[in-house]
Amino acid sequence: MQRTGLLRVCIWPDYYAISFRNPYSGEFQGLDIDMARAFAQDLGARVSFVESGFPTVVPDLLGDRCDIGMFGIGVTAERAEKVAFSKPYLRSGIYAVSSQTHPRILRWSDLDQDGMVVAVQKGTVMDHYASQAFRKASVRIVSGPQEREEEVQSGRADAFLTDYPYGQRMLAVHQWAHLITPEHPVHTTPYAYAVVPGDPLWLERVNRFVDAVKRDGRLEAAAARFRLTPIVARD
């Protein structure tokens, strides 16, 4: 980045409110799109968005396709073995989305029951959580865009697991969607920016940016713009 003056940012272009392609304009939007542009401005660099995703961001970083991953990446022990994480800037628990007309799912405890099928996106925090936590329900791992929604709409799955931002997308876009909020927070995960390990100066610069946007209000403003205020990490 220092040599080229270009900040290459890995994003997932289907992450509502975080980093998504506007279906009408084709432009990238979201909290982390705003944060990436702000970071590039602070660095005096141009920004380039590299399409990635949860299953591919680690090899994309290690393969030098991007300088940083900025798309609400959950900090997990498995990922932390391979990449370095910044200080957290968001925190989200896990939610579920079912159909308004589903006859049996009214609350969180209805999910892990015999005969239930719960879909999760491959490589996400929800994928790891469901495989560990669900004892009775069947877990269906999917990988394509909107595949979780299609599983529920078609009846092949009873619900799918997601986080706060994507849960809000479902309520905003789909009238059939029913958001299941746990009675108590489930598997709250810090979201942070990811960089290659072994470069403490770069990680320190990223952390200075995180501290700055928390302090000067840029993070709060972006979160408010995309209705993510409840999950801002203020510490």
Backbone as a ProteinNet text record, in pm:
[ID]
protein_1_A
[PRIMARY]
MQRTGLLRVCIWPDYYAISFRNPYSGEFQGLDIDMARAFAQDLGARVSFVESGFPTVVPDLLGDRCDIGMFGIGVTAERAEKVAFSKPYLRSGIYAVSSQTHPRILRWSDLDQDGMVVAVQKGTVMDHYASQAFRKASVRIVSGPQEREEEVQSGRADAFLTDYPYGQRMLAVHQWAHLITPEHPVHTTPYAYAVVPGDPLWLERVNRFVDAVKRDGRLEAAAARFRLTPIVARD
[TERTIARY]
83.7	0	87.4	196.2	284	348.1	376.7	443.7	347.1	224.2	131.5	37	19.5	-78.4	-220.9	-238.7	-370.9	-401.9	-512.8	-557.9	-654.4	-611.9	-695.2	-774.9	-906.9	-994.1	-1080	-1063.5	-1151.1	-1287.1	-1393.1	-1529	-1612.2	-1724.8	-1826.3	-1940.2	-1964.7	-2057.8	-2205.7	-2237.7	-2377.4	-2414.1	-2336.3	-2355.8	-2432.1	-2562.4	-2651.5	-2604.2	-2602.6	-2565.9	-2416.3	-2342.5	-2199.5	-2119.7	-2138.7	-2068.5	-2151.1	-2235	-2323.9	-2332	-2361.3	-2378.1	-2522.3	-2542.7	-2676.8	-2736.3	-2851.6	-2905.8	-2949.6	-2969.3	-3015.2	-2899.1	-2804.2	-2693.4	-2569.7	-2559.6	-2439.2	-2324.1	-2344	-2238.2	-2231.2	-2110.3	-2094.7	-2139.3	-2211.3	-2258.3	-2243.7	-2256.6	-2253.6	-2155.5	-2168.4	-2081.5	-1934.9	-1896.8	-1755.4	-1707.6	-1797.6	-1758.7	-1720.9	-1803.2	-1771.6	-1641.3	-1622.9	-1501	-1377.6	-1388.7	-1275.3	-1236.2	-1334.6	-1305.1	-1242.9	-1292.5	-1236	-1092	-1064.4	-929.1	-834.2	-879	-796	-766.3	-867.9	-847.6	-745.1	-755.5	-659.3	-517.4	-507.2	-376.1	-324.7	-409.9	-372	-362	-447.7	-442.8	-575.8	-575.1	-697.3	-744.5	-874.4	-927.5	-974.7	-947.5	-995.5	-1063.3	-1186.1	-1260.7	-1241	-1202	-1177	-1287.7	-1362.8	-1473.8	-1420.1	-1464.5	-1418.9	-1539.6	-1517.9	-1626.5	-1567.9	-1653.9	-1604.9	-1521.8	-1558.1	-1475.2	-1340.8	-1328.2	-1210.1	-1123.3	-1167.4	-1090.8	-952.8	-939.3	-807.1	-709.6	-743.4	-650	-631.7	-733.9	-719.2	-617.1	-619.8	-521	-382	-372.4	-242	-183.8	-272.4	-228.5	-205.6	-211.6	-183.3	-281.4	-406.9	-510.5	-562.3	-548	-592.9	-504.6	-508.1	-427.7	-501.6	-634.7	-716.4	-854.5	-913.5	-1051.3	-1139.3	-1237.9	-1326.9	-1470.8	-1528.5	-1669.7	-1730.6	-1716.4	-1778.6	-1731.4	-1601	-1545.1	-1545.2	-1616.3	-1622.9	-1488.1	-1447.1	-1320.2	-1342.9	-1284.8	-1293.5	-1152.4	-1141.4	-1010.2	-948	-1030.4	-979.3	-921.4	-991.6	-941	-819.1	-820.3	-709.9	-579.4	-586.8	-466	-399.1	-475.7	-426.3	-407	-487.3	-475.8	-470.5	-433.2	-432.8	-556.2	-614.8	-736.7	-710.7	-783.3	-782.8	-865.2	-871.1	-966.3	-1108.1	-1203.9	-1339.8	-1408.1	-1495.6	-1573	-1724.2	-1764.3	-1904.4	-1908.9	-2025.1	-2049.5	-2193	-2208.8	-2343.6	-2359.6	-2477.5	-2515	-2574.7	-2628.2	-2688.4	-2840.5	-2903.8	-3048.7	-3091.8	-3219.9	-3272.5	-3383.7	-3396.5	-3504.4	-3587.2	-3716.2	-3810	-3920.5	-4024.9	-4138.2	-4246.9	-4316	-4427.6	-4533	-4541.7	-4647.8	-4600.3	-4476.3	-4427.7	-4507.4	-4557.7	-4648.8	-4580.1	-4447.6	-4383.4	-4274.5	-4224.8	-4115.2	-4168.6	-4174.1	-4217.7	-4107.9	-4016.9	-3910.2	-3782.5	-3672.3	-3541.3	-3536.6	-3599.7	-3594.4	-3665.3	-3745.7	-3815	-3723	-3603.7	-3516.8	-3452.7	-3393.5	-3319	-3412	-3497	-3594.2	-3587.8	-3630.8	-3632.5	-3713.4	-3658	-3727.1	-3699.9	-3641.4	-3612.4	-3487.2	-3490	-3373.8	-3336.5	-3212.6	-3165.6	-3049.2	-3060.8	-2957.6	-2858.2	-2732.4	-2627.3	-2538.4	-2478.9	-2385.6	-2248.2	-2192.2	-2062.5	-1955.1	-1875.2	-1760.9	-1791.5	-1918	-1955	-1950.5	-1962.7	-1972.2	-2091	-2201.1	-2320.6	-2298.5	-2216.4	-2180	-2112.1	-2013.6	-1940.6	-2032.3	-2113.1	-2201.1	-2300.5	-2367.6	-2472.8	-2417.7	-2298.8	-2241.1	-2206.6	-2180.3	-2146.6	-2268.6	-2364.5	-2472	-2598.1	-2629.6	-2755	-2737.9	-2824.8	-2817.4	-2928.9	-3043.3	-3158.2	-3186.6	-3176.6	-3205.8	-3096.1	-3132.9	-3035.8	-2983	-2852.8	-2790	-2756.3	-2806.1	-2778.6	-2684.9	-2567.8	-2468	-2482.9	-2498.8	-2514.9	-2405.3	-2385.1	-2275.3	-2313.3	-2420.6	-2455	-2525.9	-2519.1	-2592.4	-2742.8	-2806.7	-2950.8	-2995.8	-2901.9	-2940.1	-3011.6	-2972.8	-3040.9	-3188.4	-3214.9	-3353.4	-3432.9	-3370	-3438.6	-3471.2	-3381.5	-3407.6	-3532	-3546.1	-3660.9	-3787.5	-3779.4	-3897.4	-3950.9	-3861.1	-3901.9	-3953.6	-3926.1	-3965.4	-3860	-3745.7	-3639.1	-3570.4	-3581.1	-3530.2	-3638.7	-3637.3	-3736.9	-3692.8	-3562.7	-3509.1	-3363.5	-3308.2	-3163.1	-3107.2	-2981.1	-2914.3	-2840.1	-2839.8	-2773	-2732.6	-2687.2	-2650.1	-2744.2	-2715.6	-2804.4	-2818.4	-2708.6	-2725.7	-2809.8	-2782.9	-2857	-3001.2	-3021.7	-3157.9	-3240.5	-3178.5	-3248.6	-3278	-3186.8	-3213.4	-3337.9	-3348.3	-3461.7	-3593.3	-3597.8	-3719.8	-3751.2	-3645.8	-3666.2	-3710	-3664.9	-3683.3	-3794.8	-3815	-3905.2	-4021.9	-4140.6	-4258.2	-4283.7	-4234.2	-4259.3	-4169.4	-4064.8	-3962.7	-4008.3	-3972.6	-3997.9	-3863.1	-3821	-3692.9	-3709.9	-3631.8	-3634.6	-3518.4	-3551.6	-3450.4	-3440.5	-3322.4	-3310.4	-3349.6	-3401.6	-3436.3	-3311.9	-3198.6	-3069.9	-2972	-2875.1	-2780.7	-2714.5	-2706.3	-2647.5	-2518	-2409.8	-2281.6	-2243.7	-2241.4	-2201.4	-2056.7	-2035.3	-1904.7	-1855.5	-1729.8	-1673.3	-1642	-1668	-1633.9	-1516.2	-1418	-1296.4	-1244.5	-1138.4	-1072.5	-957.1	-934.5	-834.9	-719.9	-598	-478	-387.8	-285.7	-191.6	-113.5	-77.8	1.4	146.3	218.2	361	396.3	299.5	326.9	269.1	339.5	283.9	262.8	342.7	325.7	194.4	162.3	36.5	-82.9	-75.6	-184	-200.5	-90.3	-98.7	-163.8	-136	-197.3	-347.5	-386.7	-529.9	-598	-535	-593.7	-605.2	-508.6	-519.8	-640.5	-666.5	-785.4	-912	-918.8	-1037.4	-1060	-953.7	-965.7	-1015.9	-964.1	-999.7	-1146.1	-1197.2	-1337.1	-1434.5	-1392.3	-1476.1	-1477.8	-1363.7	-1349.6	-1414.6	-1397.8	-1443.1	-1585	-1652.7	-1792.7	-1817.7	-1712.7	-1735.5	-1799.9	-1760.3	-1820.7	-1967.8	-1998.1	-2137.5	-2223.1	-2170	-2247.2	-2276.6	-2176.3	-2197.1	-2294.6	-2282.2	-2373.4	-2516.9	-2537	-2671.5	-2726.1	-2641.1	-2684.1	-2738.6	-2680.5	-2720.2	-2791.5	-2841.7	-2924.7	-2851.9	-2726.8	-2646.2	-2603.5	-2663.1	-2625.1	-2626.3	-2725	-2726.8	-2606.2	-2528.3	-2417.5	-2279.8	-2274.3	-2145.9	-2068.5	-1940.9	-1852.6	-1785.5	-1817	-1769.5	-1647.1	-1604.5	-1487.9	-1358.8
-120.1	0	125.4	120.9	236.8	266.4	161.3	180.8	231.7	187.6	217.8	333.8	368.8	470.3	422.5	289.6	230.6	138.2	162.7	76.4	-26.1	-152.6	-259.3	-322.2	-311.3	-351.8	-469	-582.2	-696.1	-671.3	-693.7	-678.6	-797.9	-817.9	-911.4	-826.8	-827.8	-733	-763.9	-863.6	-896.8	-878.7	-799.8	-785.8	-656.3	-670.8	-555.1	-465.9	-336.7	-232.1	-228.5	-333.8	-338.9	-309.3	-390.8	-370.7	-440.3	-363.3	-425.5	-339.1	-406.1	-336.6	-291.5	-162.5	-109.6	-167.2	-235.6	-302.6	-206.4	-79.4	17.5	92.5	137.2	216.3	133.4	13.5	-66.1	-21.7	84.4	136.9	57.8	48.5	-12.4	85.5	32	112.9	32.8	101.8	34.9	99.3	63.9	119.9	98.8	-21.4	-46.3	9.1	35.9	110.6	252.8	312.7	446.6	446.1	343.1	335.7	314.9	233.4	210.6	340	414.5	541.4	641.1	639.6	728.8	690.6	560.1	514.1	552.6	532.3	570.4	719.9	798.5	943.4	978.2	913.4	938.5	902.6	797.7	752.2	832.2	916.6	987.7	895.1	791.8	690.3	683.4	615.2	579.8	445.2	416.1	289.2	204.1	74.8	-21.2	-134.7	-168.4	-273.8	-406.3	-507.5	-641.1	-732.3	-793.3	-878.6	-1007.5	-1034.5	-1149.9	-1206.6	-1268.3	-1324.6	-1398.1	-1449	-1514.5	-1640	-1723	-1841.5	-1809.2	-1690.6	-1662	-1548.6	-1474.5	-1355.7	-1391.5	-1502.9	-1539.9	-1567.4	-1656.5	-1674.6	-1548.5	-1464.2	-1339.2	-1247.1	-1239.5	-1158.1	-1219.3	-1349	-1415.3	-1420.3	-1418.6	-1420.2	-1282.7	-1179.5	-1040.7	-988.1	-1033.6	-975.1	-844.7	-827.1	-704.4	-674.5	-548.3	-503.6	-519.5	-526.6	-531	-585.3	-660.4	-703.2	-614.8	-551.4	-457.5	-489.6	-590.3	-620.3	-695.7	-639.5	-699.6	-840.8	-862.3	-996.6	-1034.5	-1140.4	-1185.2	-1240.5	-1199.6	-1246.4	-1383.2	-1484.8	-1620.8	-1673.4	-1773.6	-1831.5	-1891.3	-1954.8	-2016.5	-1912	-1800.2	-1695.5	-1627.1	-1609.3	-1539.4	-1618.1	-1745.8	-1824.9	-1792.6	-1731.2	-1711.3	-1565.3	-1476.6	-1333.7	-1255.1	-1128.1	-1039.2	-950.1	-926.4	-846.2	-713.3	-612.1	-481.9	-487.6	-376.3	-361	-372.4	-423.9	-437	-301.7	-294.5	-173.3	-200.7	-327.9	-369.3	-496.7	-526.4	-654.7	-696.5	-821.6	-871.2	-1012.3	-1039.6	-1175.7	-1243	-1363	-1439.8	-1432.5	-1418.6	-1412.8	-1521.1	-1543.8	-1639.4	-1573.1	-1617.1	-1569.2	-1689.4	-1681.5	-1783.1	-1714.4	-1788.3	-1732.7	-1689.2	-1582.7	-1534.2	-1643	-1734	-1834.7	-1969.4	-1975.4	-2103.6	-2142.9	-2264.8	-2302.2	-2334.3	-2355.6	-2404.9	-2313.8	-2219.6	-2135.9	-2000.1	-1982.7	-1855.8	-1790.5	-1871.8	-1819.9	-1899.4	-1851.8	-1911.1	-2060.2	-2095.4	-2233.5	-2330.5	-2278	-2364.5	-2413.5	-2355.5	-2389	-2526.6	-2553.2	-2678.3	-2788.9	-2832.4	-2936.7	-3044.5	-3163.8	-3273.6	-3234.7	-3264	-3236.4	-3099.7	-3009.3	-2875.4	-2877.2	-2796.3	-2777.6	-2629.8	-2601	-2463.3	-2442.4	-2342.2	-2312.7	-2211	-2227.3	-2131.6	-2107.6	-1988.8	-1955.1	-2014.3	-2083.6	-2147.9	-2047.6	-2084.2	-2003.6	-1889.2	-1875.3	-1765.7	-1810.5	-1712.9	-1742.4	-1834.3	-1814.5	-1894.7	-2040.7	-2062.7	-2198	-2269.9	-2206.3	-2266.7	-2286.5	-2184.6	-2191.4	-2307.2	-2316.4	-2416.5	-2558.1	-2580.2	-2714.8	-2755.6	-2657	-2686	-2688.2	-2599.4	-2575.4	-2657.7	-2685.7	-2754.4	-2905.1	-2963.8	-3107.3	-3186	-3124	-3193.2	-3151.5	-3024.4	-2975.6	-3018.1	-3032.2	-3056.5	-2922.7	-2913.6	-2791.1	-2807.7	-2716.7	-2720.4	-2605	-2638.3	-2537	-2499.5	-2370.5	-2321.6	-2220.2	-2190	-2099.5	-1989.5	-2005.9	-1907.4	-1785	-1670.3	-1551.2	-1579	-1531	-1546.8	-1692.9	-1785.9	-1926.7	-1958.6	-1890.9	-1914.2	-1876.9	-1760.7	-1716.8	-1814.5	-1860	-1952.5	-2084.2	-2130.4	-2254	-2239.8	-2124	-2102.3	-2080.6	-1999.9	-1973.3	-2100.3	-2187.5	-2310.5	-2416.5	-2397.5	-2498.2	-2604.9	-2594.6	-2693	-2671.2	-2549.2	-2518.9	-2444.5	-2459.5	-2392.2	-2251.4	-2229.1	-2099.3	-2092.4	-1972.7	-1962	-1866.7	-1885.5	-1803.6	-1689.6	-1574.6	-1457.9	-1366	-1246.3	-1149.8	-1030.3	-927.8	-812.4	-740.9	-706.9	-634.4	-709.3	-837.4	-911.2	-937.3	-951.7	-964.6	-841.3	-723.7	-600.1	-592	-644.9	-649	-731.9	-846.4	-933.8	-863.8	-792.3	-721.4	-608.9	-545.1	-431.2	-474.4	-592.6	-632.6	-735	-824	-937.5	-933.8	-919.1	-915.8	-1049.5	-1157.7	-1290.3	-1319.7	-1238.5	-1271.9	-1245.2	-1336.1	-1324.1	-1334.3	-1227.4	-1226.2	-1282.8	-1386.4	-1448.1	-1391.2	-1313.5	-1254.2	-1336.7	-1385.7	-1465.6	-1385.3	-1455.1	-1388.7	-1329	-1394.4	-1345.4	-1351.3	-1258.4	-1257.7	-1394.3	-1435.3	-1564.5	-1541.7	-1594.3	-1598.6	-1459.8	-1360.7	-1225.6	-1227.1	-1173.3	-1179.2	-1039.1	-1007.5	-879	-884.3	-774.5	-761.4	-665.3	-701.7	-622.4	-625.2	-549.3	-550	-650	-716.9	-823.3	-783.6	-815	-789.6	-913	-917.1	-1029.5	-1021.2	-1134.2	-1132	-1093.2	-1056.2	-1029.6	-890.7	-798.1	-659	-567.7	-557.2	-480.6	-333.2	-274.9	-133.4	-109.1	-199.9	-186.6	-207.5	-307.8	-331.9	-213.1	-155.5	-39.2	78.5	93.9	204.4	181.1	56.1	24.1	52.6	15.3	40.5	189.4	266.2	412	467.1	411	452.3	414.6	292.1	249.7	340.5	371.2	461.9	599.2	647.3	781	790.5	690	699.7	681.5	610.1	602.6	737.7	799.5	923.6	1043.1	1052.5	1173.7	1163.3	1049	1038	981	952.3	899.1	760.4	678.5	545.2	554.6	637.1	654.6	708.1	801.9	860.9	757.2	677.8	573.9	468.2	431.7	332.6	383.4	509.4	566.8	567.7	595.5	600.8	466.5	359.9	226.1	146.3	217.2	159	46.7	71.3	-26.1	24.7	135.4	194.3	94.4	1.6	-89.3	-180.8	-199.1	-293.3	-226.4	-93.9	-24.8	-61.4	-95	-120.7	11.2	60.9	194.6	191.7	72.7	65.5	70.3
0	0	0	82.3	89.6	-45.8	-123.4	-252.1	-359.1	-354.1	-463.9	-434.9	-306.8	-271.9	-290.9	-295.7	-315.5	-198.7	-130.8	-22.4	-80.3	-81.6	-135.6	-20.8	-29.4	80.6	37.9	106.4	81.8	146.2	69.2	119.9	73	139.5	90.8	34.7	-95.3	-156.5	-135.6	-53.9	-26.9	121	193.3	337.9	365.2	380.1	396.5	511.8	486.4	581.8	612.5	578.8	605.5	478.3	375.8	247.6	139.5	72.5	-26.8	-152.4	-261.7	-388.7	-402.7	-417.6	-436.7	-565	-555.7	-675.1	-784.8	-750.7	-849.7	-914.2	-830.8	-883.9	-915.4	-854.2	-870.3	-783.6	-706.7	-620	-490.2	-434.7	-303.6	-195.6	-95.2	16.6	145.7	258.1	387.1	482	607.5	710.6	677.6	636.8	612.1	479.1	387.7	267.6	308.6	394.9	445.7	524.7	609	690.1	602.4	498.9	409.3	337.7	293.7	226.7	324.6	448.5	550.4	581.2	589.1	618	504.6	381.4	266.9	268.6	301.9	309.7	417.2	534	641	598	515.1	469.3	349.5	293	171.6	52.4	51.3	-53.3	-127.2	-239.7	-310.1	-256.3	-273	-224.3	-341.2	-332.2	-430.6	-355.7	-394.3	-326.9	-400.8	-323.6	-376.7	-324.4	-415.2	-371.6	-310.3	-188.7	-113.3	-39.2	74.1	153.5	271.4	358.1	478.7	450.1	353.9	328.7	264.1	201.1	119.4	170.9	273	312.8	365.3	437	488.5	374.6	278.7	166.3	82.6	73.7	-1.3	65.1	198.5	269.3	258.1	284.7	282.5	141	41.2	-98.1	-156.4	-71.6	-111	-215.3	-207.3	-293.2	-235	-102.5	-39.9	80.7	125.2	238.5	370.5	362.8	484	448.7	540.2	526.3	611.1	547.6	617.4	579.6	644.9	619.8	737.6	856.7	973.4	999.1	1001.7	1017.7	1165.4	1198.9	1336.7	1383.1	1502	1557.2	1619.8	1560.3	1613.4	1637.2	1723.7	1753.4	1627.7	1544.7	1422.7	1328.2	1308.7	1220.6	1280	1413.4	1479.4	1472.2	1441.6	1420.7	1287.8	1195.8	1059.5	1021.5	1081.6	1051	1182.2	1171.5	1288.4	1283.7	1400	1408.3	1477.6	1430.8	1497.1	1625.1	1693.1	1801.9	1744	1820.7	1767.3	1749.6	1652	1628.7	1627.5	1616.4	1627.4	1710.4	1767	1832.4	1802.3	1759.1	1730.2	1783.2	1834.7	1866.4	1744.5	1764.4	1656	1666	1551.1	1539	1440	1432.2	1334.7	1254.2	1130.2	1043.6	1000.8	1025.3	981.2	902.1	871.6	798.5	895.6	860.2	941.9	962.4	867.1	872.4	927.7	974.7	1025.7	1150.3	1154.8	1263.8	1396.6	1394.5	1516.8	1573	1495.6	1543.6	1588.2	1717.2	1774.7	1857.3	1910.7	1996.8	1971.5	2028.8	2003.6	2039.9	2149.8	2197.2	2103	2010.8	1914.4	1801.9	1790.2	1677.6	1691.1	1806.3	1823	1871.1	1779.2	1809	1701.2	1735.4	1638.4	1514.8	1399.1	1274	1216.7	1292.7	1242.8	1154.9	1050.3	963.7	967.8	1007	1020.1	923.5	838	738.9	793.4	754.8	791.6	670.8	665.3	557.4	587.6	491.3	507.7	547.7	647.5	687.2	781.4	821.6	911.4	1056.9	1145.6	1288.7	1315.5	1241	1261.1	1224.5	1122.5	1081.9	1199.3	1257.7	1369.9	1490.4	1520.2	1637.7	1625.8	1510.2	1495	1507.4	1451.3	1456.3	1599.1	1685	1823.8	1915.3	1889.6	1986.4	1960.9	1834.8	1805.7	1820	1897.4	1925.7	1856.7	1834.6	1778.2	1633.5	1604.6	1469.5	1372.1	1245.7	1139.4	1089.3	1069	1021.2	873.8	791.4	647.7	612.6	561.9	527.8	380.6	353.6	217.1	187.8	61.2	26.4	-71.1	-145.1	-246.7	-189.9	-260.7	-219.4	-212.6	-109.6	-88.7	-78.8	-66.8	-60.9	70.4	178.6	306.8	297.8	239.3	223.9	138.1	30.6	-59.3	10.2	97.4	170.7	258.2	323.7	411.5	329.8	226.6	144.1	77.7	37.7	-31.6	64.3	194.8	292.6	316.6	247.2	270.1	405.1	456.9	590.8	667	798.1	882.2	920.7	926.2	964.4	920	919.4	902.1	1006.3	1039.4	1139.5	1072.3	1139	1083.6	1197.8	1163.5	1266.7	1261	1340.7	1348.8	1213.6	1143.7	1017.5	915.1	896.5	794.2	837.7	968.4	1018.2	985.8	997.3	962.8	813.5	732.5	588.5	559.2	623.8	598.9	631.9	743	780.4	682.2	631.2	540.5	401.5	358.4	218.5	200.5	298.7	279.7	379	328.8	415.7	484.2	425.7	483.4	603.9	621.4	720.8	863.4	951	1095.3	1165.8	1232.4	1301.9	1442.2	1473.3	1605.9	1686.8	1790.1	1877	2004.9	2039.9	2162.4	2285.9	2386.8	2512.2	2577.7	2560.7	2608.9	2492.5	2488.2	2375.6	2355.7	2230.3	2195.2	2117.4	2171.2	2102.2	2048.5	2137.5	2095.8	2048.5	1930.5	1865.9	1833.6	1867.1	1823.1	1674.9	1605.3	1463.7	1453.6	1372.4	1362.8	1220	1196.3	1066.7	1069.8	959.4	952.8	860.8	904.7	824.6	833.9	750.3	756.8	887.4	945.7	1068.5	1039.2	1144.1	1129.1	1083.2	1081.6	1043.2	1151.5	1266.1	1378.5	1348.1	1261.1	1229	1153.5	1061.2	987	1079.9	1165.4	1260.1	1354.5	1398.6	1487.9	1416.4	1286.3	1209.9	1195.4	1173.6	1164.8	1297.9	1407.9	1539.3	1569.7	1523.4	1542.1	1466.9	1349.9	1274.9	1349.7	1402.3	1477.9	1597.5	1671.6	1786	1741.4	1629.4	1581.6	1542.9	1468.3	1423.3	1539.6	1643.2	1763.8	1834.9	1842.2	1918.4	1848.4	1715.9	1646.5	1590.8	1612.4	1574.3	1436.8	1359.5	1224.7	1228	1324.6	1334.9	1374.2	1472.7	1515.8	1402.2	1326.8	1216.7	1108.3	1074.1	972.7	1023.2	1150.9	1208.4	1205.7	1237.7	1234.6	1092.6	995.6	856	809.9	860.3	816.2	925.6	1026	1132.5	1208.8	1240.4	1313.5	1451.2	1495.8	1623.9	1739.6	1749	1863.5	1876.7	1769.7	1779.8	1774.9	1784.9	1786.7	1913.6	1897.2	2012.1	2049.3	2166.1	2204.1	2295.7	2337.5	2426.4	2347.1
[MASK]
+++++++++++++++++++++++++++++++++++++++++++++++++++++++++++++++++++++++++++++++++++++++++++++++++++++++++++++++++++++++++++++++++++++++++++++++++++++++++++++++++++++++++++++++++++++++++++++++++++++++++++++++++++++++++++++++++++++++++++

